[in-house]
Amino acid sequence: MTAPRSVLVSLANTPWYHCVCRCVRRAFLCGEDQLSGMNFDHRRGWIVERIQQLAALFAIDVAAYAVMSNHYHIVIRIDRERALEWSVEEVLRRWTALFTGPLLVTRYLSASRESMSQAEIAKVEELAEVYRERLHDLSWFMRTLNEHIARRANAEDGVKGRFWEGRFKSQALLDEKALLAAMAYVDLNPVRAGLAETPETSDYTSIQERVGGLPEEVASETDSQETATVKDSDATLDGERLRPEAETQVLPQAPLMPFDATAQAPWAVPFAFEDYLELVDWTGRALRADKPGYIKMQEPKILIRLGIDGERFINSAECFLKAFGTAVGAPASLTDLCARRQAKYLRGIQAARAVFVAKQAA
C-alpha cells in the first residue's frame, strides 16, 4: 500500500529529497516520438524554466535536476525556516504570482487595504498562513510544476487527459552520503542512458548548467514556440486558479544551490564543487558500457571523506531507485528513520551496507 506523503516527506527527518516523475503512456512526450517523427524537446526547456521559477517563489531550493525524454529527476532542499521569516505581504505576493487568489487578498495587496475591516484583514492573515505552509510543501511544489507543464503540453497537442503517470515518487535523503549519491545519479542520467558522452554535454541537466550554462535553445524556446491557450476556468489546482501562461512567463528564475566546502551554510550543498565534479566525471567514465577500459584515477576526496566505497558506488548507480525505497542513507540513518516512522521494515538496509560502508583495510 502506498504510504501517505506526510510520512514520506517529514522535515523532522531531513530537508533533502530526491523526486522523479514520469510521463503517462510510453510515448516520448518530452522528446522525439519515433512513431510520429515529431520532436518535443522544447518541453524539456519548459520543465527547466518552471523548476527555476518555482524555486524563486517557494522556500525550496534545487540542488540537481535532469530532464529526460519521458521523465525527470530533481533533488531539492526544503527551507521551512526561510518561509517562517516572510511577512504576510511577502507570502501573499509570492502565492499570487502563481495563483489569482481571492478578492480579499487582491484588495489587501492593493491601495484599498486601508478600507478593509479588521475581520477582513484577519481573514487575509489566516489565508497567508495557509499559503505559507504550501510555499514550503514539496507536494505543492511538484503539483504546481506538473500541472503547468501538463496543461501547456495538452494545449499544444489539442488533447485532454493525463500527461503524467501519477503522483511523483520521492526519496528522503537522510545524510550527506545519500545526498551525494542522489545528485551524482541524477546528473549522470543522460550518460547512463547513452544520450550524452560527458556530463557537460548532457542537455537539460544541472551539471551542464553549473559547468557551462543551459543549451542556447532554452533561452529562445519559450519565445519561439507558440503559446498554447489554456482556458482560465480549467486552470485550477485544488480550487486555486492558476494564472495564465502569459502572466507567469515573466517570473524570475532562481539559480541552483551553491556548493559550500565548509558545510556551514544550510542553504548550500555541503561539498566542494571541485570534488563533486571530479566524482561525477570519474563515476561517469566508469559507467560507460562501450569503454570497459576506463581511465584509472584516484578516488575523489569526497568519497574517502564520507567513507563511501567507490566501486560499490558505481555498481549501485544503475539500481539506485530500486535498491532503496522511500529513503536513502547510511545503515544507521535508515535504522533511525525506521524507528521514528514506527515501521518494522524499511527497504534498502542491505543496499546501504553495500554502498555506504567503507571496506575494512586488510
Backbone torsions as a table, in degrees:
resi	resn	phi	psi	omega
1	MET	NA	138.2	-179.2
2	THR	-68.0	131.6	-179.7
3	ALA	-76.7	147.2	178.0
4	PRO	-64.9	148.9	-176.9
5	ARG	-61.7	-29.8	-179.7
6	SER	-64.0	-24.5	177.5
7	VAL	-84.4	-40.4	-177.4
8	LEU	-71.4	-33.7	-178.9
9	VAL	-115.4	102.3	-178.7
10	SER	-133.2	116.7	-179.2
11	LEU	-68.7	-16.3	175.6
12	ALA	-69.5	-24.3	179.6
13	ASN	-91.5	-46.1	-179.0
14	THR	-170.1	148.3	174.4
15	PRO	-91.0	-4.0	-174.5
16	TRP	-100.5	135.1	-179.5
17	TYR	-144.5	145.2	173.1
18	HIS	-108.8	124.4	-178.1
19	CYS	-121.8	148.5	176.2
20	VAL	-140.4	140.3	-180.0
21	CYS	-138.3	136.3	-176.2
22	ARG	-116.8	149.2	175.2
23	CYS	-70.1	152.4	177.6
24	VAL	-76.8	157.9	-177.2
25	ARG	63.4	-178.9	-178.5
26	ARG	-98.8	1.9	-178.8
27	ALA	-69.7	152.4	177.1
28	PHE	-87.7	80.2	-173.0
29	LEU	-74.0	-11.5	176.5
30	CYS	-119.5	2.7	-178.2
31	GLY	-131.0	-140.6	-178.8
32	GLU	-100.5	125.1	179.6
33	ASP	-85.5	114.1	-177.3
34	GLN	-64.4	-29.5	-176.9
35	LEU	-76.2	-47.9	-177.2
36	SER	-90.1	-19.9	-177.3
37	GLY	81.2	0.1	-179.4
38	MET	-81.4	147.4	-179.4
39	ASN	-115.1	127.5	-178.2
40	PHE	-116.3	26.8	-178.0
41	ASP	-58.1	-29.1	-178.4
42	HIS	-61.3	-22.9	178.9
43	ARG	-69.6	-25.8	175.5
44	ARG	-64.2	-37.5	175.1
45	GLY	-64.4	-36.1	176.5
46	TRP	-58.7	-45.1	-176.2
47	ILE	-65.2	-45.1	178.4
48	VAL	-59.4	-46.2	-179.6
49	GLU	-61.0	-43.5	-178.3
50	ARG	-68.2	-39.0	177.0
51	ILE	-57.8	-45.0	-177.9
52	GLN	-69.6	-35.0	177.0
53	GLN	-65.8	-45.4	-179.4
54	LEU	-66.6	-35.3	178.0
55	ALA	-64.5	-26.6	178.4
56	ALA	-77.8	-19.2	-177.1
57	LEU	-106.2	-38.1	179.1
58	PHE	-84.0	161.4	172.3
59	ALA	-88.3	52.8	-178.5
60	ILE	-135.2	123.3	-178.4
61	ASP	-104.1	150.2	-177.4
62	VAL	-107.0	123.3	179.0
63	ALA	-96.8	-34.7	-178.9
64	ALA	-157.7	152.6	174.5
65	TYR	-156.0	158.0	172.9
66	ALA	-149.9	121.0	179.6
67	VAL	-104.2	110.7	-178.5
68	MET	-94.8	-171.4	-176.0
69	SER	-73.8	-31.5	-178.7
70	ASN	-133.2	13.6	174.7
71	HIS	-164.3	167.3	175.6
72	TYR	-141.2	153.4	176.4
73	HIS	-116.7	150.6	175.8
74	ILE	-151.8	137.3	175.6
75	VAL	-114.1	123.7	-173.2
76	ILE	-130.7	162.5	172.3
77	ARG	-126.2	128.4	179.3
78	ILE	-91.2	125.8	-177.3
79	ASP	-112.1	81.4	-177.3
80	ARG	-63.8	-38.4	-178.6
81	GLU	-59.5	-38.2	178.9
82	ARG	-64.0	-43.5	-179.7
83	ALA	-62.4	-36.8	-179.1
84	LEU	-69.0	-21.9	179.9
85	GLU	-82.8	-14.8	-177.7
86	TRP	-69.4	143.7	175.0
87	SER	-74.1	167.4	178.1
88	VAL	-59.2	-43.9	-178.6
89	GLU	-64.2	-40.3	-179.7
90	GLU	-66.6	-39.7	177.0
91	VAL	-59.5	-46.3	-178.0
92	LEU	-65.3	-39.9	-179.8
93	ARG	-67.5	-38.2	177.6
94	ARG	-65.6	-44.9	-177.9
95	TRP	-66.7	-44.1	-176.8
96	THR	-76.7	-3.5	170.8
97	ALA	-72.4	-22.5	-179.3
98	LEU	-108.5	-35.7	-178.0
99	PHE	-123.1	151.0	-176.5
100	THR	-68.2	-36.4	-179.8
101	GLY	75.8	162.5	179.5
102	PRO	-72.4	165.9	-178.1
103	LEU	-60.2	-36.4	-179.9
104	LEU	-59.3	-40.2	179.2
105	VAL	-67.1	-40.6	178.2
106	THR	-61.0	-42.8	178.6
107	ARG	-65.4	-40.1	-178.9
108	TYR	-62.6	-36.8	-178.1
109	LEU	-84.5	-5.6	-179.1
110	SER	-103.3	-175.5	-179.5
111	ALA	-70.8	-10.5	-176.9
112	SER	-87.6	10.2	-178.7
113	ARG	-60.1	-35.8	-176.4
114	GLU	-64.0	-23.4	-179.1
115	SER	-87.7	-1.6	-178.3
116	MET	-80.3	147.0	178.3
117	SER	-78.4	165.4	178.7
118	GLN	-62.6	-34.7	178.9
119	ALA	-66.0	-40.0	179.3
120	GLU	-67.7	-40.4	178.8
121	ILE	-65.1	-39.5	178.8
122	ALA	-63.2	-37.4	178.7
123	LYS	-66.9	-40.3	178.3
124	VAL	-63.5	-43.1	179.4
125	GLU	-64.5	-33.2	176.0
126	GLU	-66.0	-43.7	177.0
127	LEU	-62.8	-37.7	-179.3
128	ALA	-60.2	-36.9	179.4
129	GLU	-70.0	-33.0	174.6
130	VAL	-64.7	-46.0	-179.9
131	TYR	-66.2	-35.3	179.1
132	ARG	-60.1	-43.3	178.1
133	GLU	-63.8	-40.2	-178.9
134	ARG	-68.5	-31.0	-176.4
135	LEU	-75.6	-4.1	168.6
136	HIS	-130.1	32.3	179.5
137	ASP	-106.9	122.0	-176.8
138	LEU	-62.4	-38.5	-179.5
139	SER	-63.1	-42.2	178.7
140	TRP	-67.2	-37.5	176.9
141	PHE	-59.9	-51.2	-176.9
142	MET	-68.6	-39.1	-179.6
143	ARG	-68.4	-39.7	178.1
144	THR	-65.0	-38.6	175.9
145	LEU	-63.9	-51.6	-174.6
146	ASN	-69.1	-38.4	-179.6
147	GLU	-63.1	-42.5	180.0
148	HIS	-61.5	-48.6	-178.1
149	ILE	-66.3	-41.8	-178.8
150	ALA	-61.4	-46.2	-178.4
151	ARG	-67.8	-38.2	-179.6
152	ARG	-67.6	-42.3	179.9
153	ALA	-69.3	-42.5	179.1
154	ASN	-64.1	-37.7	178.1
155	ALA	-66.2	-37.9	178.7
156	GLU	-65.3	-37.6	-179.2
157	ASP	-84.2	-13.2	-177.7
158	GLY	70.4	34.5	-178.4
159	VAL	-129.9	171.6	174.2
160	LYS	-124.2	168.2	177.1
161	GLY	112.2	-175.0	-175.4
162	ARG	-70.0	140.1	172.7
163	PHE	-107.6	-35.6	-179.4
164	TRP	-100.6	150.5	-173.8
165	GLU	-62.1	-36.6	-177.9
166	GLY	172.3	-158.0	179.5
167	ARG	-68.7	149.2	-176.6
168	PHE	-67.7	154.7	176.0
169	LYS	-96.9	142.0	-179.4
170	SER	-133.3	148.4	175.1
171	GLN	-129.4	128.2	176.2
172	ALA	-75.8	130.7	178.5
173	LEU	-101.1	104.8	-165.6
174	LEU	-83.1	-18.5	-178.1
175	ASP	-153.9	179.8	-177.6
176	GLU	-63.5	-34.0	178.8
177	LYS	-61.6	-45.1	180.0
178	ALA	-65.7	-41.1	179.2
179	LEU	-61.4	-45.5	179.0
180	LEU	-60.9	-45.8	-179.2
181	ALA	-63.2	-42.7	-178.5
182	ALA	-66.6	-43.8	-179.5
183	MET	-63.3	-44.4	178.8
184	ALA	-65.1	-39.7	177.9
185	TYR	-60.3	-45.2	-179.2
186	VAL	-66.3	-48.6	-176.7
187	ASP	-65.4	-24.6	-178.5
188	LEU	-96.9	6.7	-178.7
189	ASN	-54.4	-50.2	-179.7
190	PRO	-64.0	-34.1	178.3
191	VAL	-65.7	-46.0	179.8
192	ARG	-64.6	-31.8	-179.4
193	ALA	-81.4	-3.6	-179.7
194	GLY	77.4	18.1	-179.0
195	LEU	-92.5	-13.7	179.4
196	ALA	-149.0	152.1	-179.6
197	GLU	-89.2	-28.1	-179.1
198	THR	-137.9	158.7	178.7
199	PRO	-59.2	-39.7	-176.7
200	GLU	-69.0	-16.8	176.4
201	THR	-102.2	10.1	178.4
202	SER	-84.9	103.8	-177.1
203	ASP	-66.1	147.7	176.1
204	TYR	59.9	44.0	174.9
205	THR	-129.2	156.2	178.8
206	SER	-68.7	-32.1	-179.7
207	ILE	-65.9	-38.0	177.6
208	GLN	-68.1	-40.7	178.6
209	GLU	-63.1	-40.3	-178.9
210	ARG	-68.4	-36.8	-174.8
211	VAL	-83.1	-46.6	-174.6
212	GLY	-140.4	9.4	-179.0
213	GLY	90.2	165.7	-179.9
214	LEU	-72.3	162.1	175.1
215	PRO	-56.6	147.4	-178.6
216	GLU	-58.6	-27.1	-177.3
217	GLU	-63.5	-31.3	-175.6
218	VAL	-61.8	-37.4	-178.0
219	ALA	-68.6	-27.8	-174.5
220	SER	-110.5	-11.7	-175.5
221	GLU	-60.1	-43.8	-176.9
222	THR	-63.7	-38.2	-179.6
223	ASP	-73.8	-36.2	-175.0
224	SER	-79.9	-28.5	179.3
225	GLN	-80.4	140.7	177.6
226	GLU	-68.6	132.5	-179.5
227	THR	-75.2	119.5	-179.5
228	ALA	-74.0	145.3	-177.9
229	THR	-93.4	124.4	176.6
230	VAL	-114.6	126.9	-178.9
231	LYS	-64.6	131.1	-179.2
232	ASP	-57.8	-34.3	-177.3
233	SER	-66.9	-23.4	-179.3
234	ASP	-91.6	-22.8	-172.5
235	ALA	-84.1	76.4	179.4
236	THR	-130.6	155.1	177.8
237	LEU	-139.8	109.1	-176.5
238	ASP	52.4	43.1	178.1
239	GLY	84.3	-9.5	178.4
240	GLU	-92.4	124.5	-176.4
241	ARG	-84.7	121.0	178.4
242	LEU	-69.7	144.4	175.5
243	ARG	-71.4	151.3	179.4
244	PRO	-60.5	155.0	-179.5
245	GLU	-54.9	-39.7	-178.2
246	ALA	-61.3	-30.3	-178.6
247	GLU	-82.3	-34.3	-177.3
248	THR	-87.3	-10.9	-178.1
249	GLN	-62.3	-28.7	-175.0
250	VAL	-94.2	7.9	-179.1
251	LEU	-64.3	146.3	177.9
252	PRO	-66.6	158.8	-179.3
253	GLN	-120.0	131.2	-178.3
254	ALA	-84.7	144.3	175.4
255	PRO	-74.9	167.9	175.1
256	LEU	-67.4	159.2	177.9
257	MET	-61.2	139.3	176.3
258	PRO	-76.5	168.3	174.7
259	PHE	-99.7	148.3	178.9
260	ASP	-137.1	105.2	-177.3
261	ALA	-63.7	-23.4	-179.3
262	THR	-82.1	-15.0	-178.9
263	ALA	59.5	28.2	-179.0
264	GLN	-95.9	-26.4	-177.4
265	ALA	-89.3	117.3	-178.1
266	PRO	-66.6	-20.6	-177.8
267	TRP	-93.3	13.7	-179.7
268	ALA	-125.5	158.9	175.1
269	VAL	-72.2	123.7	-170.7
270	PRO	-79.6	51.7	176.1
271	PHE	-141.3	164.9	170.6
272	ALA	-81.2	133.8	-177.3
273	PHE	-60.6	-37.9	-179.8
274	GLU	-62.9	-41.1	177.8
275	ASP	-64.0	-41.4	-179.0
276	TYR	-64.4	-42.9	178.5
277	LEU	-61.4	-40.8	-179.9
278	GLU	-63.7	-42.1	178.8
279	LEU	-62.1	-49.4	-178.1
280	VAL	-61.0	-43.8	-179.6
281	ASP	-65.3	-44.9	-178.9
282	TRP	-64.3	-45.5	179.1
283	THR	-65.0	-39.5	179.7
284	GLY	-63.7	-39.4	177.7
285	ARG	-63.3	-41.9	-178.0
286	ALA	-68.1	-25.2	-177.3
287	LEU	-85.6	-9.7	-177.4
288	ARG	-66.6	112.5	-177.1
289	ALA	-66.4	-29.3	-177.5
290	ASP	-89.4	4.8	178.6
291	LYS	-132.5	77.1	-178.0
292	PRO	-66.5	-27.3	179.0
293	GLY	-91.3	68.2	-175.9
294	TYR	-69.9	159.8	-179.1
295	ILE	-68.0	127.4	177.6
296	LYS	-79.7	130.9	177.0
297	MET	-150.8	158.8	-179.1
298	GLN	-66.4	141.3	-179.5
299	GLU	-58.9	143.1	178.9
300	PRO	-56.9	146.2	-179.3
301	LYS	-59.2	-31.8	-176.6
302	ILE	-66.9	-32.8	177.8
303	LEU	-67.3	-43.5	179.7
304	ILE	-64.5	-42.1	-177.2
305	ARG	-63.6	-38.5	-177.8
306	LEU	-91.1	-2.9	177.4
307	GLY	72.0	36.2	179.2
308	ILE	-98.8	134.2	176.6
309	ASP	-77.5	117.2	-174.6
310	GLY	-60.1	-47.5	-177.6
311	GLU	-64.0	-42.4	179.3
312	ARG	-68.6	-34.4	176.8
313	PHE	-59.4	-44.3	179.6
314	ILE	-64.0	-47.8	-177.1
315	ASN	-64.5	-26.7	-177.8
316	SER	-83.2	-13.8	-171.5
317	ALA	-61.1	-39.8	-176.2
318	GLU	-65.5	-30.7	-175.5
319	CYS	-112.5	29.9	-174.5
320	PHE	-56.4	-48.4	-177.6
321	LEU	-71.0	-36.5	-175.5
322	LYS	-77.8	-36.5	-176.6
323	ALA	-67.4	-35.4	179.1
324	PHE	-105.7	159.3	178.2
325	GLY	-98.2	-115.7	-175.3
326	THR	-88.8	1.6	178.8
327	ALA	-149.4	151.4	179.2
328	VAL	-128.6	137.6	178.0
329	GLY	171.6	178.3	176.9
330	ALA	-65.4	159.8	-179.2
331	PRO	-51.5	-43.0	-179.5
332	ALA	-64.4	-37.7	179.7
333	SER	-66.3	-41.0	180.0
334	LEU	-68.6	-40.4	178.6
335	THR	-62.1	-41.8	179.0
336	ASP	-64.4	-43.0	179.2
337	LEU	-64.9	-37.9	178.9
338	CYS	-59.2	-41.2	179.0
339	ALA	-68.0	-40.8	-178.8
340	ARG	-68.5	-33.5	177.2
341	ARG	-81.0	-7.6	-176.6
342	GLN	57.5	43.2	179.2
343	ALA	-105.8	146.9	179.8
344	LYS	-79.0	-25.6	-174.8
345	TYR	-148.9	143.6	176.2
346	LEU	-134.4	117.6	-176.0
347	ARG	-64.0	138.2	175.6
348	GLY	119.0	-2.9	-178.2
349	ILE	-60.9	-46.0	-179.6
350	GLN	-64.6	-40.9	178.5
351	ALA	-64.0	-39.3	179.7
352	ALA	-63.7	-40.1	178.5
353	ARG	-65.7	-34.1	-178.3
354	ALA	-76.7	-35.2	-172.9
355	VAL	-95.1	-42.7	-168.5
356	PHE	-103.0	10.0	176.1
357	VAL	-114.1	116.4	-176.0
358	ALA	-65.9	149.6	177.1
359	LYS	-66.3	143.7	176.0
360	GLN	-78.5	136.9	179.3
361	ALA	-64.6	139.7	-178.6
362	ALA	-70.8	NA	NA
